[in-house]
Amino acid sequence: MSQGQAGDGRATRRVGDLLREFLETRGWASGDPYTPLFTGWKEVAGPALADHSRLADVDDGVLVVDVDHPGWMQMLALRSPAVLEAARRAAPRARITGLRGRISR
């Protein structure tokens, strides 16, 4: 059903449009609070680290990050305070409590 006129003169709107408008007015454009972390990983991690890592999961508030080499695991550990701060800024509705790295090839 598209937007139109109801029998009593009121405008009709699609449920999806109403829901999207409702979420956007409350700053909840995405239903998943972690989406900005996955879509913006390069900004969260920084370009160099992001080229050698990916956000694999968020497990009970802990970012689970796959890295491609032990050296990048060390870099992730060194940069973890900055990454956590950037993650909290990027996804303020998400409750980010920590970061865990793992090597995956």
Secondary structure, DSSP 4 states (H G I P E B T S, - for coil): --SEE-TTSPEE--HHHHHHHHHHHTT-SSSSTTHHHHHTHHHHH-HHHHTTEEEEEEETTEEEEEESSHHHHHHHHHHHHHHHHHHHHH-TTS---EEEEEE--
